[in-house]
């Protein structure tokens, strides 16, 4: 089985807040307030029209969402379940089909066997590629 550990950084992410220490009982100075203001500005920019579904690279996080891109899944036989590894570390709640190379339908398979590392899907057309975001 392929390892699809999720890449936990990338396009669209809000960076972690910078570290700074204030002496106990001391008010924040101008430098600390500027750091906080800058960080709040970054958050506002991401939330106000900056939410992203990521860059669609293999195993990348789907932007700001707790989801993962799985591009180019090969379905060699029609109506046959394919095991798809993922790195969410939880059981998926579903998937978004985003790209395909043929007119066809993607659907759930063995849903009772979905786990924190794999899900199963099938395609109604042979020799097709599909890209999804696992949710």
Secondary structure as UniProt FT lines:
FT   TURN            11..12
FT   TURN            24..25
FT   HELIX           30..47
FT   TURN            48..49
FT   TURN            58..59
FT   STRAND          60..61
FT   TURN            63..64
FT   STRAND          68..75
FT   TURN            78..79
FT   STRAND          82..85
FT   STRAND          95..100
FT   STRAND          106..108
FT   HELIX           111..113
FT   STRAND          118..123
FT   STRAND          128..134
//
